[in-house]
Amino acid sequence: MATRTQHARRNIITSVINKLVIMLANFVMRTVLIKYLGEVYLGLDSLFVSILQILSLAELGISSAMVYSMYKPLAENDTPAVCALLRLYRTVYRWIALAITVLGLAITPFLPLIVKKDLPDGLNLYILFFINLGNTVLSYLFFAYRTSLFTADQRYSVNNNIYTIFKIGSTVAQVVAIILFSKQSYCYYLYSVVLPLTTLAKNMTSYFLSQKRYPQYQCEGKVPKEEIDHIKKRVAGMFLYKVSFVFRNSLDSIVLSAFLGLVMLGKYNTYYYVINAISGIMILVSNSVTASVGNSIVVESKEKNFADFNKLQLLYMWLSSWLSVGMVACLQPFIKLWVGEKMMFSDSIMFVFCVYFFTMHFSRICYMYRQAAGLWWQDRFRPIAETVVNLTLNILLVKYLGVVGVMLSTIVCIVFIDCTWGARTLFRHYFTDEKQSKYMLKLLWSWVLTVSAGAITYLVCRKIGLAGIPALIVNGVIATVVSNLIFAAGSSFLPEFRPSIRFALKVVGLYKVLDKVKKKAG
């Protein structure tokens, strides 16, 4: 039977492969859109994604709450409990699909207020919206609930592999549609309709694989009222978190479209695509170990879990620092090489994007442990405060600072609300014997190390003055060396430093190899 470490390793590897495929597919897709249709279509594409992410709030965080509820019965092989939860999950997902449909129809009359200008001639905004709405609705139907079995059973790799295969297939189909029919008025409609067809096929594939792997789990039985009450509480807390998360990531695009237009939104999303693609790898890595963390919380002591928390926190901040410094060095050369100078912002705005990226992951491990420990209800007021402040600052600052104002509002909310308040919830309700102040000081120290490495790297790369592919290679090497040396040296005094290194080597499968080498050398 596979251990938590083996599951985590498998999940991380498939997550990275999955995200690399997504990055490459989206890169190809955006390049084809710009070349054949123009940058306005990038903005339109991003706008639909943002609107539908907000509509997906109807999901209420039920998937995370249900997965959490499955950790224990799966670990204990309690088949009746899992079956009852699965039946409940199916019912709820059907209601969610209906709710999203109703909400989508309700906001349809207001679409022209969001797209005030730059809409390409000949496109019917409503037809395109209904196609994208249909894709979102289908994502909750046709056995979508059964993917929770793989996630709760620490087999997130299966979901990754399914998504990877269908992402490749849908991208190929969309690229072919655009290239072959770019001169036709219905080209963008063909491009859009690929998505709901892919979602349907993906859900059916997940169903057949889950039936083969878990034939004993069918939708039958009834969840006890006490458990339903617990789920409702977790869902309520998770919903509030999802509100802040969706508004943080989707409202930015809607505000930019309404105030600055689709062209500026397309330019912004060119940069955001890069940082979001890299963020996706990091989030998938953390998601890959969430089930293992949830299992550990059920069966291990708080002392053991806190030691693991410190190791994961150090490694995640190290990775965040490395990638942030890499963006400082490579983001501008990459954008110029990819889409040309007309789509570039100034270096000062590029720095804000790098800070935005780093803050996005500032408290990711803390959130992961709150999620695994089921602390959504205890954390319910923080997302409300973050959403209100973020929305207010978005509208105020975009008028005076444009794109920078939108990003600064998010950075302020993450640093001063999400991070501090969220950590307080974790330490107050789970790590009750530990000090939050030490955790906050470590986060502050990671900021110092990252800013130092970023400043040194920028100055060195600017002095060298390369461009194109040579700049990406040389600047990337410089960023890698400088960021890792500074972070390693600056973190070496921490008690979790050596255990973290051993844990990282163990996860990637190198610890045993190095141990054998040492024994032979000895």
Beta strands, then each sheet from edge to edge (+ up, - down):
end
